[in-house]
């Protein structure tokens, strides 16, 4: 497949002026700049006009408040984070979203009213022509700006391949690459790295940063400090009047909580909604704070006193009216086919009330393969012996006999139309035919929380 250049040569030449000495023994390359704690926010002005750039209208619980190209952009940036972004499991194209392992985390400060100047940390589009796809304006010490050439390709915001259009390109993957430049990384000498200057897979290959990219961001910002503050989860207490943030290593008396604003901001404004001077309890593991006015869905973070790279927590997805989503939980031992393989049920898309379905997969079928089979859904857990193995689901049971959609790969789409309420929990198990004495095998089970 033909490789595609991501950044224009002019930018690469400009960046070369800021490279460190070629005597450095490494494969990644860096500029002479890096971002301090005053440059940890980013905003988006979604001006994509292509037919495929804003087609994804399924909300992602790890990126509340965003759809379309904006969601793809946020996911590309989150890959560089110090730890998984929320669950880290909502992108089927990679195992975990949030793989930087350094002291850098980027905070989503909402939408911008305009593209702003070159130092306002805003992602936007610009008209262009030729082979270049996007560029990052440097130097970066006082801020950056990233711009996509709007009309040079069929930009796609799709969650999973295949990409659409006569000349497709993936927004998320190109964003991941460009944000590496905003962090201070130049093009890598390692083929296949996200910071390689070309893509051979329409940008999808760039979504997940590789070891060389991780080495680069850790070189710039340091390996994640074990004492860096960490947000694990949050919940609402005191009849919903207080936000309880749970984690580790919060300051005893002077934490500043960052929130995403609920409305677009002017390019010159401070876009972060801040709650300063908040104490922690329980040995620095709990912060309780009243959510300020003007806060919308997006991110939260905890800023400690100080200006070091580890004085900002990981960035955690936040919705002002909902608690965090729990990814599907696998439980119960899978049955064993007559071929000696475990029959395993897993998930490969969000259980979205908006989409109305969730994609499941079954692996390890017996001699009859996956030409037929069914999914059973319950309202609770159970442990009941059957000729096919253990039935792990109970309560009100129903059979979703998806015989026509269970294909040769074991992929099946489970209709959620009967359970539209966000927060509803389903308990799901698969049965597949088998050539052994019982004639079939039960899988493990999944406990699934329906998201937006």
Secondary structure, DSSP 8 states (H G I E B T S, - for coil): ---EE-S-HHHHHHHHTT---TTS--SS-B-S----GGG-EEEE-----STTTT------GGGTT--HHHHHHHHHHHTTSSS-STTS---TTSS-S----BS---EEEEEBSS---TTS-EEEEE---SS--EEEES--TT--EEEEETTSSEEE--SSS---STTEEEHHHHHHHHHHHHHTB---SSTTSTTSSEESSTTGGGSS--HHHHHHHHHHH-B--TTS-EEEEEEEETTTTEEEEEEE---SS-EEEEEEESS-B-TTS--EEEEEEE-EETTTTEEEE---TTEEEEEEEEE-SS-STTSB---EEEBTTB------EEES---B-TTS-B-EEEE-S--BTTTTEEEEEEE---TTTTSSEEEEEESEEEEEEETTEEEEEESS-EEE--TTT--TT-EEEEE-TT--STT-EEEEEEEEE-SSTTSEEEEEEEEEE-B-
